[in-house]
Amino acid sequence: MRPKIELGSRFPSMSPIKMMGRLGRMLSMHSEGLVTTVPGLTAQASTIRKTKHNLTMDNMNPNLIKLQYAVRGPIVARSLALKKELLKGVEKPFKTVINANLGDAQAMGQEPITFFRQVLSCVIYPELIKSGNCPDDVKQRARQLLAGCGGKAGSYTQSFGVEMFRRHVAEYIAQRDGYPSNWENVVLTQGASPGIKYCLQLFCKQVDGKDAGVLIPIPQYPLYSAALAEYGLGPVGYYLDEDKNWGIDVSELERAFHEGSKTHAVRALVVINPGNPTGQVLTEENMKRILKFAQRQGLFVLADEVYQHNVYAEDSKFSSFKKVLMDLGPPCSEMELASFMSVSKGYMGECGLRGGWMELVNMDPDVQANLYKTISASICPNTIGQCAIDMVARPPQPGEPSYDLWLQEKTDVLGSFKLRAKMIVEAFNKMGGFKCNEVQGAMYAFPRIELPPKAVEAARAENKPADLFYAFRLLEETGICIVPGSGFGQSPGTYHFRTTILPQPKLLQEMLNIFDVFHKKFTEQYS
């Protein structure tokens, strides 16, 4: 039945042509969601938009509604809006937005590694191999990569990555750990995140009438809580020990496991080393205790090791969970493990290329076959990301034309990270109301902040977590964008935030100075 439209009652003084024109514009705006009602339409017509969709919030996948991803949440959306306002000339108390929220090194001024970009340029445009002014080893590497890709960088590859690249990754892992690595257990992925999600999907099945649960660190990288929500898996949080530089206490793992087992079948353990957002580097002794716990409880271990190149503390070093697993011998060395690496972090910082790998250790062959079947449904990871991963696994060697420059650029990047890690910790620990643990590795600091009771009350009045309230005030008044600790999880009654160490030294010092002034003002306002 068509809605009844009474033109004369709403537009008594207009000609029919003008009336139809105006009504047409209103209907168009209504269909685009710009207005909720149209003058002159009955109630039935004004509800057309509400009832015409078969898929609504009431019948869509509820897991997606629960999903939250803090590092790209509302505060980040607001920072993007502020950037646009500044470009339009809107007056603000700051001249630029400082994005200390994302671990994107190149977005914060880091220059790409020359060798990587020269090789990739030749891969994408092979004419440069003939005519370009690149070193001979660059041209030779580009030829090899193209040969692995079947001669064209724009073609599909094997679903699990180019075999030659997978073999090189396996050789890299074997050299790193001192234990063999089977290339057929290496899968190239579109960044580390898809590999992590592929593995988590394997646990989407009830056991003894309980949904599966996964132990994740608190604080944690929000990919994990988001993926678990998406797949209907239960997040079982274990708290990192802030007083022991965010170490992992096995007694806390035991507590979390037994508490989580009341409601879920706890089947896997996530460890992030070096830590995100907390910046710790686990010792081998700590890792051995963690693995022995996982072996006792029959847990599959997912080791997020994407920051393995990012270690700064003098008394810290990176050890892979696979190495420590093998060092322990049976029965631990027979445990299931998946480890993950990415070209986005380290000294490379190639976030946009989306290259990563995962290595599967001791996985049931039938399970692995089904995992590979699932991966093959995504066709293949992008070719350029795979080429970048191959160069991480097989960088220039001594004596090759590109080696000296590559080594210098890598050393400079990691040396600058080390300097900035120290800068940020020292600065926050000098500010009143902050406590910041040493950034031993990765790209972030996770300072603890004391907020005045009146600030907590003001946040509650706005129905916001207190640290989110603080972060929004910081953004609106200074242009500094951080991620509140509530987006990562934190011990009850504490407040934190994550900030990257990625702003270049001059900008980082400026950011820290602005932060100090803001915090004093904020504290005085709510004292």
C-alpha positions as CSV (number, residue, x, y, z in Angstrom):
1,M,0.0,0.0,0.0
2,R,1.5,3.3,-1.0
3,P,1.9,6.0,1.7
4,K,-0.6,8.8,1.6
5,I,1.0,12.2,0.7
6,E,-1.0,15.3,1.4
7,L,1.0,18.0,-0.5
8,G,-1.4,20.8,0.1
9,S,-1.5,20.6,3.8
10,R,2.3,20.9,4.1
11,F,3.1,23.3,1.1
12,P,-0.1,25.4,0.6
13,S,1.7,28.3,-1.2
14,M,3.9,26.3,-3.6
15,S,3.2,25.4,-7.2
16,P,2.9,21.6,-7.9
17,I,6.2,21.6,-9.8
18,K,8.1,23.2,-6.8
19,M,6.3,21.0,-4.4
20,M,7.4,17.8,-6.3
21,G,10.9,19.1,-6.5
22,R,11.3,19.8,-2.8
23,L,9.6,16.5,-1.9
24,G,12.0,14.7,-4.3
25,R,15.0,16.2,-2.6
26,M,13.7,15.3,0.9
27,L,13.0,11.7,-0.2
28,S,16.6,11.5,-1.5
29,M,18.0,12.8,1.7
30,H,15.8,10.4,3.6
31,S,17.0,7.4,1.7
32,E,20.6,8.4,2.5
33,G,19.9,8.6,6.2
34,L,20.4,12.4,6.3
35,V,16.9,13.1,7.8
36,T,14.7,10.8,9.8
37,T,11.3,12.1,8.7
38,V,9.9,13.8,5.7
39,P,7.3,16.5,6.0
40,G,4.1,15.5,4.3
41,L,4.6,11.8,4.7
42,T,2.4,9.6,7.0
43,A,4.0,7.6,9.8
44,Q,4.0,4.5,7.7
45,A,6.2,6.2,5.0
46,S,8.6,7.6,7.6
47,T,9.4,4.1,8.9
48,I,10.2,2.6,5.5
49,R,14.0,2.8,6.1
50,K,13.7,1.1,9.4
51,T,11.9,-2.0,8.1
52,K,13.4,-2.6,4.6
53,H,16.6,-4.3,5.8
54,N,16.7,-8.1,6.2
55,L,20.0,-7.9,8.1
56,T,19.7,-5.7,11.2
57,M,21.4,-5.3,14.6
58,D,18.9,-7.7,16.0
59,N,19.8,-10.6,13.7
60,M,23.4,-10.0,12.7
61,N,26.3,-12.0,14.2
62,P,26.4,-10.9,17.9
63,N,30.1,-11.7,18.1
64,L,30.9,-8.8,15.8
65,I,28.9,-6.4,18.0
66,K,31.0,-7.5,21.0
67,L,34.2,-7.0,19.1
68,Q,36.4,-4.0,20.2
69,Y,39.8,-2.9,18.8
70,A,41.2,-0.2,21.0
71,V,44.2,0.8,18.9
72,R,41.8,1.9,16.2
73,G,38.9,2.9,18.5
74,P,37.0,6.2,19.1
75,I,40.0,8.2,20.2
76,V,41.9,7.4,17.1
77,A,38.8,8.3,15.0
78,R,38.7,11.6,16.8
79,S,42.4,12.2,16.0
80,L,41.7,11.7,12.3
81,A,38.8,14.2,12.5
82,L,41.1,16.7,14.2
83,K,43.6,16.4,11.4
84,K,40.9,17.2,8.9
85,E,39.8,20.2,11.0
86,L,43.4,21.5,11.1
87,L,43.7,21.2,7.3
88,K,40.5,23.3,6.9
89,G,42.0,26.0,9.1
90,V,39.9,25.3,12.2
91,E,41.7,27.0,15.1
92,K,43.0,24.6,17.8
93,P,45.4,24.9,20.8
94,F,48.0,22.9,18.8
95,K,49.3,22.9,15.3
96,T,49.6,19.2,14.6
97,V,48.3,15.8,15.8
98,I,51.0,13.5,17.2
99,N,50.0,9.9,16.6
100,A,51.6,8.1,19.5
101,N,48.8,5.5,19.3
102,L,50.0,3.1,16.5
103,G,53.1,1.1,16.0
104,D,53.6,2.4,12.4
105,A,57.3,3.5,12.2
106,Q,57.2,5.0,8.8
107,A,54.1,7.0,9.5
108,M,56.2,8.6,12.3
109,G,59.1,9.5,10.1
110,Q,61.3,6.4,9.8
111,E,62.9,6.0,6.4
112,P,62.6,2.6,4.6
113,I,65.6,0.3,4.3
114,T,67.3,1.1,1.0
115,F,68.0,-2.5,0.0
116,F,64.4,-3.5,0.6
117,R,63.0,-0.7,-1.6
118,Q,65.5,-1.1,-4.4
119,V,64.8,-4.8,-4.7
120,L,61.0,-4.3,-4.5
121,S,61.2,-1.6,-7.1
122,C,63.0,-4.0,-9.5
123,V,60.5,-6.7,-8.7
124,I,57.5,-4.5,-9.5
125,Y,59.1,-2.9,-12.6
126,P,61.6,-5.4,-14.0
127,E,62.8,-2.9,-16.6
128,L,64.9,-1.4,-13.7
129,I,67.0,-4.6,-13.6
130,K,68.2,-3.7,-17.1
131,S,68.2,0.1,-17.0
132,G,68.3,1.0,-13.3
133,N,71.2,2.4,-11.3
134,C,71.0,-0.3,-8.6
135,P,73.8,-2.4,-7.1
136,D,74.4,-5.8,-8.8
137,D,73.3,-7.7,-5.7
138,V,69.9,-5.8,-5.8
139,K,69.4,-6.8,-9.4
140,Q,70.4,-10.4,-8.7
141,R,68.0,-10.6,-5.7
142,A,65.2,-9.2,-7.8
143,R,65.7,-11.8,-10.5
144,Q,65.7,-14.6,-7.9
145,L,62.5,-13.3,-6.3
146,L,60.8,-13.0,-9.7
147,A,61.9,-16.5,-10.5
148,G,60.2,-17.7,-7.4
149,C,57.0,-15.9,-8.3
150,G,56.9,-17.5,-11.8
151,G,58.3,-14.3,-13.4
152,K,55.5,-11.9,-12.5
153,A,55.0,-10.1,-9.2
154,G,51.3,-9.6,-10.1
155,S,50.5,-13.3,-10.3
156,Y,49.0,-15.6,-7.7
157,T,51.5,-17.7,-5.7
158,Q,51.0,-20.9,-3.8
159,S,48.5,-20.5,-1.0
160,F,51.1,-20.9,1.7
161,G,53.6,-18.6,0.1
162,V,56.3,-19.1,-2.5
163,E,58.2,-22.3,-1.8
164,M,61.6,-20.7,-2.2
165,F,60.7,-18.0,0.3
166,R,59.4,-20.5,2.8
167,R,62.6,-22.5,2.5
168,H,64.6,-19.3,3.2
169,V,62.5,-18.5,6.3
170,A,63.0,-22.1,7.6
171,E,66.8,-21.6,7.1
172,Y,66.6,-18.3,9.0
173,I,64.8,-19.9,11.9
174,A,67.2,-22.9,12.0
175,Q,70.2,-20.5,12.1
176,R,68.5,-18.3,14.8
177,D,67.5,-21.2,17.1
178,G,70.1,-23.9,16.4
179,Y,67.4,-26.5,15.7
180,P,66.1,-27.7,12.4
181,S,63.0,-26.1,10.8
182,N,60.9,-27.8,8.2
183,W,60.0,-25.4,5.4
184,E,56.7,-27.2,4.9
185,N,55.7,-26.1,8.5
186,V,56.3,-22.4,7.5
187,V,53.4,-20.4,6.2
188,L,53.7,-16.9,4.7
189,T,50.9,-14.6,5.8
190,Q,49.5,-11.2,5.1
191,G,51.2,-9.8,8.2
192,A,51.3,-11.7,11.5
193,S,47.6,-11.1,12.3
194,P,46.0,-13.5,9.8
195,G,48.3,-16.3,11.0
196,I,47.3,-15.7,14.6
197,K,43.6,-15.7,13.6
198,Y,43.9,-18.8,11.5
199,C,45.3,-20.7,14.5
200,L,42.7,-19.3,16.9
201,Q,39.9,-20.5,14.6
202,L,41.1,-24.1,15.2
203,F,39.7,-24.0,18.7
204,C,36.1,-23.0,17.8
205,K,34.5,-26.1,19.2
206,Q,32.9,-27.0,22.5
207,V,34.6,-29.5,24.8
208,D,32.6,-31.3,27.5
209,G,29.8,-28.8,26.9
210,K,32.0,-25.7,27.4
211,D,33.1,-23.1,24.8
212,A,36.8,-23.0,24.3
213,G,38.9,-20.4,26.2
214,V,42.3,-19.0,25.5
215,L,44.7,-17.6,28.1
216,I,45.8,-14.1,27.1
217,P,48.0,-11.6,28.9
218,I,46.6,-8.6,30.6
219,P,47.5,-6.0,29.3
220,Q,47.2,-7.6,25.9
221,Y,47.4,-6.5,22.3
222,P,43.7,-6.0,21.3
223,L,44.0,-8.2,18.3
224,Y,43.6,-11.1,20.7
225,S,40.4,-10.0,22.5
226,A,38.9,-8.9,19.1
227,A,39.7,-12.2,17.4
228,L,38.3,-14.2,20.4
229,A,35.1,-12.2,20.4
230,E,34.8,-12.6,16.6
231,Y,35.1,-16.4,16.9
232,G,33.0,-16.8,20.1
233,L,36.0,-18.0,22.1
234,G,36.5,-17.1,25.8
235,P,39.3,-14.7,26.8
236,V,40.9,-15.9,30.0
237,G,43.1,-13.2,31.2
238,Y,46.3,-13.6,33.2
239,Y,47.9,-10.5,34.7
240,L,51.4,-9.6,33.9
241,D,53.4,-8.5,37.0
242,E,54.0,-4.8,36.7
243,D,56.2,-4.7,39.8
244,K,58.5,-7.3,38.1
245,N,58.8,-5.4,34.9
246,W,55.7,-7.0,33.4
247,G,57.0,-10.6,33.9
248,I,54.8,-13.7,33.8
249,D,54.3,-15.4,37.2
250,V,53.4,-19.1,36.8
251,S,51.2,-18.9,39.9
252,E,49.1,-16.3,38.1
253,L,48.9,-18.6,35.1
254,E,47.7,-21.4,37.4
255,R,45.1,-19.1,39.0
256,A,43.8,-17.9,35.6
257,F,43.7,-21.4,34.2
258,H,41.7,-22.8,37.1
259,E,39.4,-19.8,37.3
260,G,38.8,-19.9,33.6
261,S,38.2,-23.6,33.5
262,K,35.0,-23.1,35.6
263,T,33.3,-21.6,32.5
264,H,35.5,-22.6,29.5
265,A,37.6,-25.4,28.2
266,V,40.9,-23.6,28.3
267,R,42.9,-24.9,25.4
268,A,45.6,-22.4,24.4
269,L,48.1,-19.9,25.8
270,V,49.1,-16.6,24.1
271,V,52.5,-15.1,25.0
272,I,53.8,-11.9,23.5
273,N,57.5,-11.5,23.6
274,P,58.9,-8.8,23.4
275,G,55.7,-7.4,25.0
276,N,53.0,-5.3,23.5
277,P,51.9,-2.9,25.0
278,T,54.3,-3.4,28.0
279,G,57.8,-3.6,26.4
280,Q,59.2,-6.4,28.5
281,V,61.6,-9.1,27.2
282,L,61.2,-12.5,28.9
283,T,64.2,-14.3,30.2
284,E,64.8,-17.9,29.2
285,E,64.2,-19.1,32.8
286,N,60.8,-17.4,32.8
287,M,60.0,-18.9,29.4
288,K,60.9,-22.4,30.7
289,R,58.5,-22.1,33.6
290,I,55.8,-20.9,31.3
291,L,56.3,-23.8,28.9
292,K,56.4,-26.4,31.7
293,F,53.0,-25.0,32.9
294,A,51.6,-25.2,29.4
295,Q,52.8,-28.8,29.1
296,R,51.2,-29.8,32.4
297,Q,47.9,-28.3,31.4
298,G,47.9,-29.6,27.8
299,L,47.9,-26.1,26.2
300,F,48.7,-25.1,22.7
301,V,51.2,-22.2,22.8
302,L,50.8,-19.2,20.4
303,A,54.0,-17.2,20.6
304,D,53.7,-13.6,19.2
305,E,57.4,-12.7,18.4
306,V,57.0,-9.9,15.9
307,Y,59.3,-7.6,17.9
308,Q,62.2,-10.1,18.0
309,H,64.6,-7.5,16.5
310,N,63.5,-4.8,19.0
311,V,65.5,-5.4,22.1
312,Y,67.2,-2.5,23.8
313,A,68.0,-3.2,27.5
314,E,71.7,-4.1,28.1
315,D,70.8,-7.2,30.1
316,S,68.0,-8.5,27.8
317,K,68.1,-10.7,24.7
318,F,65.5,-12.3,22.5
319,S,65.1,-16.1,22.7
320,S,62.3,-17.7,20.7
321,F,59.8,-20.0,22.4
322,K,60.7,-22.7,19.9
323,K,64.4,-22.6,21.0
324,V,63.5,-22.8,24.7
325,L,61.0,-25.5,24.0
326,M,63.6,-27.6,22.2
327,D,66.2,-26.9,25.0
328,L,63.9,-28.4,27.5
329,G,63.7,-31.7,25.7
330,P,60.8,-34.3,26.1
331,P,58.0,-34.0,27.0
332,C,58.1,-30.2,26.5
333,S,59.8,-30.4,23.2
334,E,56.9,-32.5,21.9
335,M,54.4,-29.7,22.7
336,E,52.3,-27.9,20.0
337,L,53.5,-24.4,19.2
338,A,52.8,-21.7,16.6
339,S,55.1,-18.7,16.4
340,F,54.6,-15.5,14.4
341,M,56.8,-12.9,12.8
342,S,56.1,-9.8,10.7
343,V,57.9,-7.4,8.4
344,S,55.9,-4.5,10.0
345,K,58.1,-4.2,13.1
346,G,61.7,-4.8,13.8
347,Y,64.1,-2.4,12.0
348,M,62.0,-2.8,8.8
349,G,58.8,-0.9,9.7
350,E,57.1,-2.0,6.5
351,C,53.6,-2.1,8.0
352,G,51.8,-1.4,4.7
353,L,53.5,-4.2,2.8
354,R,51.6,-6.7,4.9
355,G,54.2,-9.5,5.1
356,G,54.5,-12.2,7.8
357,W,55.1,-15.8,8.6
358,M,54.1,-18.4,11.1
359,E,56.0,-21.7,11.9
360,L,54.0,-24.7,13.2
361,V,55.7,-27.0,15.6
362,N,54.4,-30.5,16.5
363,M,50.9,-29.9,15.1
364,D,48.8,-33.0,14.5
365,P,49.2,-33.7,10.7
366,D,45.5,-34.0,10.1
367,V,44.8,-30.7,11.9
368,Q,47.6,-29.1,9.9
369,A,46.1,-30.4,6.7
370,N,42.7,-28.8,7.6
371,L,44.4,-25.6,8.6
372,Y,46.1,-25.5,5.2
373,K,42.8,-26.2,3.5
374,T,41.4,-23.1,5.3
375,I,44.3,-21.0,4.4
376,S,44.0,-22.0,0.7
377,A,40.5,-20.6,0.6
378,S,42.1,-17.1,0.9
379,I,44.1,-17.8,-2.4
380,C,47.5,-16.5,-1.3
381,P,49.2,-13.7,0.7
382,N,50.2,-10.6,-1.4
383,T,53.4,-11.2,-3.4
384,I,55.2,-8.0,-2.5
385,G,54.8,-8.8,1.2
386,Q,56.2,-12.2,0.6
387,C,59.2,-10.7,-1.2
388,A,59.8,-8.4,1.8
389,I,59.7,-11.4,4.2
390,D,62.3,-13.2,2.0
391,M,64.6,-10.2,2.5
392,V,64.2,-10.2,6.3
393,A,65.1,-13.9,6.3
394,R,67.9,-13.4,3.8
395,P,69.4,-9.9,4.2
396,P,72.6,-8.8,2.3
397,Q,75.7,-10.7,3.3
398,P,79.2,-9.4,4.1
399,G,81.1,-8.7,0.8
400,E,77.9,-8.0,-1.2
401,P,77.6,-4.4,-2.5
402,S,74.5,-3.6,-0.4
403,Y,75.7,-5.0,2.9
404,D,77.5,-2.0,4.4
405,L,74.6,0.4,3.8
406,W,72.0,-2.2,5.0
407,L,73.9,-2.8,8.2
408,Q,74.4,0.9,8.8
409,E,70.7,1.7,8.3
410,K,69.6,-1.3,10.5
411,T,72.1,-0.2,13.3
412,D,70.9,3.4,13.1
413,V,67.2,2.5,13.3
414,L,67.7,0.2,16.3
415,G,70.1,2.6,18.0
416,S,67.5,5.4,17.7
417,F,64.8,3.1,19.1
418,K,67.1,2.4,22.1
419,L,67.6,6.2,22.6
420,R,63.9,6.9,22.4
421,A,63.0,4.0,24.8
422,K,65.3,5.6,27.4
423,M,64.0,9.1,26.8
424,I,60.4,8.2,27.3
425,V,60.9,6.2,30.5
426,E,63.1,8.9,32.1
427,A,60.6,11.6,31.1
428,F,57.5,9.9,32.6
429,N,59.3,8.9,35.7
430,K,60.2,12.5,36.3
431,M,56.6,13.6,36.0
432,G,54.5,13.6,39.2
433,G,51.9,10.8,39.3
434,F,53.6,8.5,36.7
435,K,55.4,5.2,37.0
436,C,56.9,3.8,33.9
437,N,58.8,0.5,33.7
438,E,61.9,0.1,31.6
439,V,61.2,-0.4,27.9
440,Q,63.3,-3.5,27.4
441,G,62.0,-4.1,23.8
442,A,59.2,-3.7,21.3
443,M,58.0,-0.2,20.4
444,Y,55.8,1.0,23.4
445,A,55.7,2.2,26.9
446,F,52.8,1.5,29.2
447,P,53.0,4.0,32.0
448,R,50.9,3.8,35.1
449,I,49.1,7.1,36.0
450,E,47.5,8.3,39.2
451,L,44.3,10.2,38.4
452,P,42.7,12.6,41.0
453,P,39.4,11.3,42.5
454,K,37.6,14.3,41.0
455,A,38.8,13.4,37.5
456,V,37.5,9.8,38.1
457,E,34.2,11.3,39.1
458,A,34.1,13.6,36.0
459,A,34.8,10.6,33.8
460,R,32.0,8.6,35.5
461,A,29.6,11.5,34.8
462,E,30.5,11.2,31.1
463,N,30.1,7.4,31.3
464,K,33.8,6.9,30.3
465,P,36.6,4.9,31.8
466,A,38.8,7.4,33.6
467,D,41.9,6.8,31.4
468,L,39.8,7.3,28.3
469,F,38.5,10.6,29.7
470,Y,42.1,11.6,30.3
471,A,43.2,10.5,26.8
472,F,40.4,12.5,25.2
473,R,41.3,15.6,27.2
474,L,45.0,15.2,26.2
475,L,44.0,14.9,22.5
476,E,41.7,17.8,22.4
477,E,44.0,20.1,24.3
478,T,47.4,19.1,22.9
479,G,46.9,17.0,19.8
480,I,48.7,14.0,21.3
481,C,46.9,10.7,20.6
482,I,47.5,7.8,23.0
483,V,45.5,4.6,23.7
484,P,44.0,4.3,27.2
485,G,45.0,1.2,29.2
486,S,41.4,0.1,29.5
487,G,41.6,-0.8,25.8
488,F,44.3,-3.4,26.6
489,G,43.2,-4.5,30.1
490,Q,44.8,-3.6,33.4
491,S,44.7,-4.6,37.0
492,P,41.5,-3.3,38.7
493,G,41.8,0.1,40.2
494,T,44.8,1.1,38.1
495,Y,45.1,3.4,35.1
496,H,47.6,3.3,32.3
497,F,48.0,4.3,28.6
498,R,50.1,3.0,25.7
499,T,52.3,5.4,23.9
500,T,54.7,4.4,21.1
501,I,58.4,5.3,21.1
502,L,58.2,6.0,17.4
503,P,58.1,9.8,17.1
504,Q,61.5,10.9,15.9
505,P,63.8,12.2,18.8
506,K,63.1,15.9,18.3
507,L,59.3,15.4,18.0
508,L,59.3,12.9,20.9
509,Q,61.0,15.4,23.2
510,E,58.5,18.0,22.1
511,M,55.7,15.6,22.8
512,L,57.0,14.8,26.3
513,N,57.4,18.5,27.2
514,I,53.8,19.1,26.1
515,F,52.6,16.1,28.0
516,D,54.3,17.3,31.2
517,V,52.6,20.8,31.0
518,F,49.2,19.2,30.2
519,H,49.4,16.8,33.1
520,K,50.2,19.5,35.6
521,K,47.3,21.5,34.4
522,F,45.0,18.5,34.4
523,T,46.0,17.6,38.0
524,E,45.5,21.1,39.3
525,Q,42.1,21.3,37.7
526,Y,40.9,18.2,39.4
527,S,42.8,18.3,42.6
